[in-house]
């Protein structure tokens, strides 16, 4: 279906009426070539804000106020209604041209603060990470399906020192198929990292929200096959059904546990073996929650700011207990280190 009014598909963001962050996507009328009023739209801070004033709600409210606004159908025309549309793909030539200039890639520079050259080379090859000239230093996270077909690529800009996504005047997120202005492109997304499946063997699959986290966790904990949905709201059976028959653990960012628990129930109803890890919710600090930590953030903290305790002190256990009391999130790291030392084979220890 083609709509006359949809959420703006450009990368432009406005100030959210609720949280006042420049993360607000407004609804746009393509027939009139104008935005709806500035309060009609959705904030992409789904966990921390969640504001969404839909087109339907807007028209109904206007009608209730006695405004002379006709609530016409949003559908403009039907395109082969009822007939499945095959997904479109990006050419291998375009994809391969991005697999260069890693010395100019901010995300790869950040990986250099965490891993050695051999590990970085492995992660680049494993996830087919690309470099984009759309913004200086930008990264391309390609979506390759389990047949190796290229669904699209997500272009993002990161800070090379902190590894955090750059969020200044614009969102610094764009799609390859949008930049190429490919006509009649039917995007059907898949999980980021799905192309690993044919060679994953008996590995369990671990699902996170962001592409960056999937890459980092593969470096930190390669015992699992890490994939990403690309966002909190992108977990769905249509994307996950390719994993049928696998044992799957979901690791949502802080604040996303309840939403993914609801979606996991749907997956289980469809016969999938899925669990939702609550370890972050259990051990996080209020500050961690405020920043919306994901599982990789704890590994980054340990790597860059390791816990140092003098082994000569007889009060080591008491000191560690005090530290954990001050910051409960440390317990997760301590437990994980203990499990690693014990060489445990238990599934999903993190």
C-alpha positions as a Python dict, from the first residue, in 0.01 Angstrom:
ca = {
    (1, 'X'): (0, 0, 0),
    (2, 'X'): (108, 360, -62),
    (3, 'X'): (5, 619, 195),
    (4, 'X'): (-63, 990, 149),
    (5, 'X'): (35, 1057, 512),
    (6, 'X'): (322, 873, 680),
    (7, 'X'): (603, 937, 923),
    (8, 'X'): (870, 1148, 754),
    (9, 'X'): (1118, 907, 594),
    (10, 'X'): (1402, 1159, 574),
    (11, 'X'): (1666, 1183, 846),
    (12, 'X'): (1529, 1514, 971),
    (13, 'X'): (1441, 1524, 1341),
    (14, 'X'): (1252, 1786, 1544),
    (15, 'X'): (1226, 1873, 1913),
    (16, 'X'): (994, 1629, 2088),
    (17, 'X'): (694, 1804, 2253),
    (18, 'X'): (736, 1577, 2556),
    (19, 'X'): (1107, 1530, 2626),
    (20, 'X'): (1241, 1830, 2429),
    (21, 'X'): (1509, 1617, 2264),
    (22, 'X'): (1572, 1650, 1890),
    (23, 'X'): (1450, 1295, 1825),
    (24, 'X'): (1097, 1367, 1702),
    (25, 'X'): (973, 1235, 1364),
    (26, 'X'): (673, 1424, 1227),
    (27, 'X'): (397, 1301, 997),
    (28, 'X'): (413, 1428, 640),
    (29, 'X'): (129, 1468, 387),
    (30, 'X'): (270, 1380, 45),
    (31, 'X'): (-35, 1507, -143),
    (32, 'X'): (-21, 1852, 16),
    (33, 'X'): (359, 1838, 46),
    (34, 'X'): (358, 1964, 403),
    (35, 'X'): (397, 1841, 759),
    (36, 'X'): (103, 1795, 991),
    (37, 'X'): (105, 2018, 1304),
    (38, 'X'): (426, 2002, 1506),
    (39, 'X'): (275, 1790, 1784),
    (40, 'X'): (175, 1507, 1546),
    (41, 'X'): (450, 1248, 1528),
    (42, 'X'): (656, 998, 1721),
    (43, 'X'): (963, 1032, 1943),
    (44, 'X'): (1225, 768, 1862),
    (45, 'X'): (1331, 757, 2229),
    (46, 'X'): (1094, 466, 2279),
    (47, 'X'): (1203, 376, 2631),
    (48, 'X'): (1293, 713, 2782),
    (49, 'X'): (1005, 908, 2627),
    (50, 'X'): (763, 708, 2414),
    (51, 'X'): (556, 1006, 2293),
    (52, 'X'): (341, 920, 1988),
    (53, 'X'): (53, 1132, 1864),
    (54, 'X'): (-75, 942, 1560),
    (55, 'X'): (-254, 1071, 1251),
    (56, 'X'): (-569, 882, 1349),
    (57, 'X'): (-571, 1038, 1697),
    (58, 'X'): (-514, 1383, 1549),
    (59, 'X'): (-805, 1363, 1304),
    (60, 'X'): (-1038, 1223, 1570),
    (61, 'X'): (-943, 1498, 1815),
    (62, 'X'): (-1004, 1763, 1548),
    (63, 'X'): (-1345, 1615, 1474),
    (64, 'X'): (-1436, 1611, 1845),
    (65, 'X'): (-1338, 1978, 1869),
    (66, 'X'): (-1584, 2057, 1591),
    (67, 'X'): (-1315, 2139, 1337),
    (68, 'X'): (-1418, 2102, 974),
    (69, 'X'): (-1155, 1844, 885),
    (70, 'X'): (-1260, 1544, 682),
    (71, 'X'): (-1112, 1219, 802),
    (72, 'X'): (-1034, 1072, 463),
    (73, 'X'): (-873, 730, 421),
    (74, 'X'): (-497, 741, 437),
    (75, 'X'): (-460, 484, 161),
    (76, 'X'): (-387, 632, -176),
    (77, 'X'): (-388, 322, -390),
    (78, 'X'): (-335, -50, -368),
    (79, 'X'): (-37, -214, -534),
    (80, 'X'): (-121, -572, -631),
    (81, 'X'): (-321, -618, -311),
    (82, 'X'): (-290, -967, -169),
    (83, 'X'): (13, -1063, -378),
    (84, 'X'): (338, -1117, -185),
    (85, 'X'): (611, -880, -300),
    (86, 'X'): (960, -1023, -331),
    (87, 'X'): (1229, -838, -135),
    (88, 'X'): (1471, -616, -324),
    (89, 'X'): (1848, -649, -292),
    (90, 'X'): (2158, -430, -316),
    (91, 'X'): (2411, -534, -581),
    (92, 'X'): (2731, -706, -471),
    (93, 'X'): (2930, -443, -659),
    (94, 'X'): (2796, -160, -443),
    (95, 'X'): (2840, -369, -129),
    (96, 'X'): (3202, -464, -208),
    (97, 'X'): (3304, -104, -276),
    (98, 'X'): (3235, -18, 89),
    (99, 'X'): (3475, -278, 228),
    (100, 'X'): (3771, -37, 234),
    (101, 'X'): (3912, 271, 411),
    (102, 'X'): (3891, 125, 761),
    (103, 'X'): (4153, 376, 871),
    (104, 'X'): (3885, 643, 812),
    (105, 'X'): (3605, 452, 985),
    (106, 'X'): (3522, 592, 1331),
    (107, 'X'): (3364, 271, 1457),
    (108, 'X'): (3667, 66, 1357),
    (109, 'X'): (3887, 322, 1535),
    (110, 'X'): (3684, 263, 1850),
    (111, 'X'): (3726, -113, 1816),
    (112, 'X'): (4099, -45, 1832),
    (113, 'X'): (4056, 63, 2194),
    (114, 'X'): (3911, -277, 2286),
    (115, 'X'): (4060, -546, 2061),
    (116, 'X'): (4386, -631, 1889),
    (117, 'X'): (4434, -613, 1512),
    (118, 'X'): (4357, -980, 1454),
    (119, 'X'): (4028, -957, 1645),
    (120, 'X'): (3929, -640, 1459),
    (121, 'X'): (4004, -802, 1123),
    (122, 'X'): (3790, -1098, 1225),
    (123, 'X'): (3495, -876, 1329),
    (124, 'X'): (3514, -674, 1006),
    (125, 'X'): (3507, -990, 799),
    (126, 'X'): (3248, -1169, 1012),
    (127, 'X'): (2992, -886, 985),
    (128, 'X'): (3108, -743, 650),
    (129, 'X'): (3138, -397, 803),
    (130, 'X'): (3169, -120, 546),
    (131, 'X'): (3280, 243, 531),
    (132, 'X'): (3062, 520, 390),
    (133, 'X'): (3153, 861, 251),
    (134, 'X'): (2801, 989, 326),
    (135, 'X'): (2947, 1141, 643),
    (136, 'X'): (3323, 1147, 712),
    (137, 'X'): (3403, 849, 934),
    (138, 'X'): (3063, 679, 888),
    (139, 'X'): (3008, 302, 911),
    (140, 'X'): (2784, 74, 704),
    (141, 'X'): (2619, -218, 881),
    (142, 'X'): (2505, -442, 597),
    (143, 'X'): (2200, -665, 634),
    (144, 'X'): (2286, -996, 469),
    (145, 'X'): (2027, -1271, 495),
    (146, 'X'): (2095, -1641, 547),
    (147, 'X'): (2136, -1683, 171),
    (148, 'X'): (2401, -1411, 154),
    (149, 'X'): (2167, -1169, -27),
    (150, 'X'): (2211, -800, 65),
    (151, 'X'): (1881, -657, 188),
    (152, 'X'): (2016, -308, 261),
    (153, 'X'): (2279, -127, 466),
    (154, 'X'): (2238, 105, 763),
    (155, 'X'): (2480, 399, 764),
    (156, 'X'): (2567, 537, 1108),
    (157, 'X'): (2821, 779, 1252),
    (158, 'X'): (3006, 705, 1577),
    (159, 'X'): (3246, 893, 1799),
    (160, 'X'): (3586, 721, 1758),
    (161, 'X'): (3678, 773, 2124),
    (162, 'X'): (3358, 683, 2309),
    (163, 'X'): (3196, 452, 2055),
    (164, 'X'): (2868, 636, 2107),
    (165, 'X'): (2648, 733, 1815),
    (166, 'X'): (2684, 1098, 1712),
    (167, 'X'): (2360, 1285, 1785),
    (168, 'X'): (2396, 1648, 1697),
    (169, 'X'): (2168, 1843, 1462),
    (170, 'X'): (2062, 1532, 1270),
    (171, 'X'): (2028, 1168, 1368),
    (172, 'X'): (2322, 1050, 1151),
    (173, 'X'): (2133, 737, 1046),
    (174, 'X'): (2054, 667, 681),
    (175, 'X'): (1978, 369, 457),
    (176, 'X'): (2188, 272, 156),
    (177, 'X'): (1884, 212, -65),
    (178, 'X'): (1757, 562, 22),
    (179, 'X'): (2085, 729, -69),
    (180, 'X'): (2102, 538, -396),
    (181, 'X'): (1742, 647, -472),
    (182, 'X'): (1657, 302, -601),
    (183, 'X'): (1311, 305, -758),
    (184, 'X'): (1041, 55, -657),
    (185, 'X'): (1269, -80, -388),
    (186, 'X'): (1082, -320, -161),
    (187, 'X'): (1271, -335, 166),
    (188, 'X'): (1224, -648, 371),
    (189, 'X'): (1466, -631, 660),
    (190, 'X'): (1632, -929, 822),
    (191, 'X'): (1831, -965, 1143),
    (192, 'X'): (2172, -804, 1130),
    (193, 'X'): (2419, -1093, 1136),
    (194, 'X'): (2173, -1349, 997),
    (195, 'X'): (2428, -1446, 731),
    (196, 'X'): (2631, -1618, 1007),
    (197, 'X'): (2363, -1883, 1053),
    (198, 'X'): (2476, -2140, 791),
    (199, 'X'): (2821, -2165, 952),
    (200, 'X'): (2711, -2122, 1316),
    (201, 'X'): (2702, -2496, 1381),
    (202, 'X'): (2539, -2574, 1716),
    (203, 'X'): (2597, -2230, 1865),
    (204, 'X'): (2308, -2075, 2052),
    (205, 'X'): (2184, -1744, 1911),
    (206, 'X'): (2190, -1427, 2121),
    (207, 'X'): (1984, -1129, 2003),
    (208, 'X'): (2053, -767, 2099),
    (209, 'X'): (1907, -438, 1983),
    (210, 'X'): (2191, -256, 1806),
    (211, 'X'): (2428, -365, 1533),
    (212, 'X'): (2718, -218, 1728),
    (213, 'X'): (2637, -437, 2029),
    (214, 'X'): (2625, -753, 1817),
    (215, 'X'): (2972, -677, 1681),
    (216, 'X'): (3118, -597, 2022),
    (217, 'X'): (2968, -901, 2193),
    (218, 'X'): (3109, -1126, 1922),
    (219, 'X'): (3450, -991, 2017),
    (220, 'X'): (3388, -1020, 2391),
    (221, 'X'): (3197, -1348, 2397),
    (222, 'X'): (3229, -1547, 2071),
    (223, 'X'): (3074, -1863, 2218),
    (224, 'X'): (2735, -1741, 2093),
    (225, 'X'): (2616, -1633, 1750),
    (226, 'X'): (2525, -1266, 1804),
    (227, 'X'): (2265, -1087, 1592),
    (228, 'X'): (2072, -760, 1620),
    (229, 'X'): (1720, -642, 1547),
    (230, 'X'): (1829, -284, 1475),
    (231, 'X'): (1600, -136, 1740),
    (232, 'X'): (1370, -212, 2032),
    (233, 'X'): (1055, -227, 1816),
    (234, 'X'): (1209, -439, 1541),
    (235, 'X'): (1179, -775, 1714),
    (236, 'X'): (916, -972, 1523),
    (237, 'X'): (830, -1327, 1421),
    (238, 'X'): (879, -1241, 1052),
    (239, 'X'): (1247, -1164, 1122),
    (240, 'X'): (1298, -1439, 1378),
    (241, 'X'): (1139, -1732, 1194),
    (242, 'X'): (1468, -1795, 1013),
    (243, 'X'): (1601, -1907, 1354),
    (244, 'X'): (1341, -2179, 1411),
    (245, 'X'): (1491, -2483, 1580),
    (246, 'X'): (1761, -2279, 1754),
    (247, 'X'): (1793, -2196, 2122),
    (248, 'X'): (1764, -1816, 2144),
    (249, 'X'): (1837, -1568, 2423),
    (250, 'X'): (1722, -1207, 2398),
    (251, 'X'): (1931, -931, 2560),
    (252, 'X'): (1733, -605, 2542),
    (253, 'X'): (1885, -274, 2648),
    (254, 'X'): (1792, -147, 2992),
    (255, 'X'): (1428, -43, 2987),
    (256, 'X'): (1332, -281, 2708),
    (257, 'X'): (1282, -602, 2908),
    (258, 'X'): (902, -582, 2941),
    (259, 'X'): (848, -506, 2572),
    (260, 'X'): (1069, -794, 2459),
    (261, 'X'): (907, -1022, 2715),
    (262, 'X'): (571, -953, 2548),
    (263, 'X'): (718, -1018, 2203),
    (264, 'X'): (891, -1334, 2325),
    (265, 'X'): (551, -1470, 2427),
    (266, 'X'): (436, -1437, 2064),
    (267, 'X'): (751, -1613, 1942),
    (268, 'X'): (697, -1896, 2190),
    (269, 'X'): (338, -1932, 2070),
    (270, 'X'): (485, -1985, 1724),
    (271, 'X'): (698, -2271, 1852),
    (272, 'X'): (1029, -2091, 1903),
    (273, 'X'): (1268, -2165, 2191),
    (274, 'X'): (1319, -1815, 2330),
    (275, 'X'): (1418, -1667, 2666),
    (276, 'X'): (1459, -1303, 2770),
    (277, 'X'): (1759, -1230, 2992),
    (278, 'X'): (1683, -1009, 3289),
    (279, 'X'): (2040, -986, 3413),
    (280, 'X'): (2081, -618, 3325),
    (281, 'X'): (1753, -524, 3495),
    (282, 'X'): (1858, -720, 3802),
    (283, 'X'): (2201, -569, 3855),
    (284, 'X'): (2190, -224, 3695),
    (285, 'X'): (2242, 100, 3884),
    (286, 'X'): (2008, 400, 3846),
    (287, 'X'): (2279, 572, 3642),
    (288, 'X'): (2312, 273, 3410),
    (289, 'X'): (1937, 281, 3354),
    (290, 'X'): (1943, 654, 3284),
    (291, 'X'): (2200, 601, 3010),
    (292, 'X'): (2012, 302, 2869),
    (293, 'X'): (2307, 61, 2900),
    (294, 'X'): (2317, -252, 2690),
    (295, 'X'): (2511, -569, 2770),
    (296, 'X'): (2818, -456, 2575),
    (297, 'X'): (2849, -141, 2787),
    (298, 'X'): (2936, -354, 3091),
    (299, 'X'): (3206, -540, 2900),
    (300, 'X'): (3343, -208, 2773),
    (301, 'X'): (3357, -75, 3130),
    (302, 'X'): (3547, -382, 3243),
    (303, 'X'): (3787, -366, 2948),
    (304, 'X'): (3863, 4, 2971),
    (305, 'X'): (3826, 49, 3348),
    (306, 'X'): (3912, -289, 3505),
    (307, 'X'): (3843, -355, 3873),
    (308, 'X'): (4175, -347, 4054),
    (309, 'X'): (4200, -500, 4402),
    (310, 'X'): (4527, -548, 4586),
    (311, 'X'): (4561, -928, 4632),
    (312, 'X'): (4791, -880, 4930),
    (313, 'X'): (4514, -731, 5140),
    (314, 'X'): (4344, -977, 5372),
    (315, 'X'): (4022, -779, 5352),
    (316, 'X'): (3983, -833, 4977),
    (317, 'X'): (3641, -998, 5004),
    (318, 'X'): (3511, -721, 5228),
    (319, 'X'): (3637, -454, 4990),
    (320, 'X'): (3472, -627, 4694),
    (321, 'X'): (3147, -666, 4887),
    (322, 'X'): (3153, -293, 4965),
    (323, 'X'): (3213, -207, 4601),
    (324, 'X'): (2922, -425, 4492),
    (325, 'X'): (2697, -262, 4750),
    (326, 'X'): (2788, 81, 4612),
    (327, 'X'): (2739, -32, 4252),
    (328, 'X'): (2523, -348, 4215),
    (329, 'X'): (2612, -365, 3844),
    (330, 'X'): (2958, -490, 3942),
    (331, 'X'): (2806, -814, 4064),
    (332, 'X'): (2735, -917, 3707),
    (333, 'X'): (3101, -871, 3616),
    (334, 'X'): (3222, -1057, 3923),
    (335, 'X'): (2983, -1346, 3857),
    (336, 'X'): (3088, -1361, 3494),
    (337, 'X'): (3458, -1366, 3586),
    (338, 'X'): (3394, -1647, 3833),
    (339, 'X'): (3212, -1850, 3570),
    (340, 'X'): (3493, -1798, 3321),
    (341, 'X'): (3751, -1912, 3576),
    (342, 'X'): (3543, -2222, 3650),
    (343, 'X'): (3533, -2293, 3275),
    (344, 'X'): (3161, -2350, 3300),
    (345, 'X'): (2972, -2493, 3000),
    (346, 'X'): (2630, -2377, 3118),
    (347, 'X'): (2433, -2205, 2842),
    (348, 'X'): (2374, -1831, 2858),
    (349, 'X'): (2587, -1749, 3162),
    (350, 'X'): (2588, -1378, 3078),
}
